Amino acid sequence: MRKNVTQLCMFAMSLLVAIATSQTIANAATIDKTTVIIRANTTFLWDKTASATKYGWLPELDFRVNGPIPSGSLVSFEMTTPDGRSWVSADCETTRKDSGEILKVEGCGRDLKKERYTSALGVYGLKINLKNELQGNNQNLFTGKFKVGKVFYGDVTQDKDNYRWYVDYDWALPIAEIYADAIEESHGGPREREAQPLVATFWFRGEATNCVAYLFYNGNEIANTETTTQGTVNGEQGVSLFEKPGYTQAWVKNRYTFSRVLVVNKEKYGSHSDVFRMDKNPGEYQIKVLRKGKLVRSAKFTIDANGRIVDPGVSRQNELGTQRITLFATVTGDEDGRKPDLEAWKAMAFFGEPLKGFGN
């Protein structure tokens, strides 16, 4: 009898430990992988010995961390070179955040010393960590890899080594997102929006101010972003590195808001009675994007019988750390006059492994 009681107690204790562990993991900080931006900032130094300018690059990072982030925490990153050697590391400005709050990290690494630059091309390694010496914790938030290339920028007769380095974002081109714009800023801080319009995002290479989105329901156009009365277009993220005559090296993520198409409407008095209600119209939807009149993107999704967007589960399966729904976008045509690598996402999407559940 005593043996059975002991075994029962041990089982109960192990169950409590397991529950506590799962709660700790659930309440741990995470990276929103969709917000990680790595910039290759070209730098140069005068080499007295060679009497020549030496060129290379140093990293600068933007990303968001989902709280909680306890007091005394420090977010940092470290990188390795293509041959696996430790290269640079930098501490990022960190402030305390409660669960549900977000830490926005911008420009981390911009103060790295020029002497640390490298000119190597290839696939680099990245880790983002969260350390708290008050609690004795050192958490790895993100581990990934990214590809670095370069383009000649100077005059070969005057400065044959004048290149510009860049982080390759071709992996992002087939990735789209959709979500309801649920949060708005007010004098009292962020609050839930009662009328929540549909928002979609797409990545492009090169100049993307001329990319217009059109929304279709059961094959019929119901909205577009041609004019601000119907919708708006904003640049959400960008890796605009440099420009020269006839060449722009950039990747841009555009955010399209269909102002007159509501995913959810919680208004009591129905002041948006003349808009299209997605929650009242289940079925298949499609977004198409034209660039200078040519079709360049297409993505499909469905509203179920309960008025909700059907989530294929890509964001959840891959632990992307975002509430947005990730979709596969068909890419057609070239990208601002250049042929992109449309297979890059299979190895480099969000600087990690191939995406689960993603593809046409």
Secondary structure, DSSP 4 states (H G I P E B T S, - for coil): -HHHHHHHHHHHHHHHHHHHHHHHHHTS-EEEEEEEEEEEEEEEEEETTTTEEEEEEEEEEEEEEESPB-TTEEEEEEEE-TTS-EEEEEEE----B-TT-EEEEEEETTT--GGG-B---EEEEEEEEEEETTTTEEEEEEEEEEEEEEEE-S-TTT-TT-EEEEE--GGGTTEEEEEE--EE--TTS-EE-SEEEEEEEEEEES--TTEEEEEEETTEEEEESSSTTTEEEEEEEEEEEEEETTEEEEEEEEEEEEEEEEEEE--SS-TTTTSEEGGGS-EEEEEEEEETTEEEEEEEEEE-TTS-BPP-SHHHHTT---SSEEEE-EE-S-BTTB---TTTHHHHGGGSSPPTT---
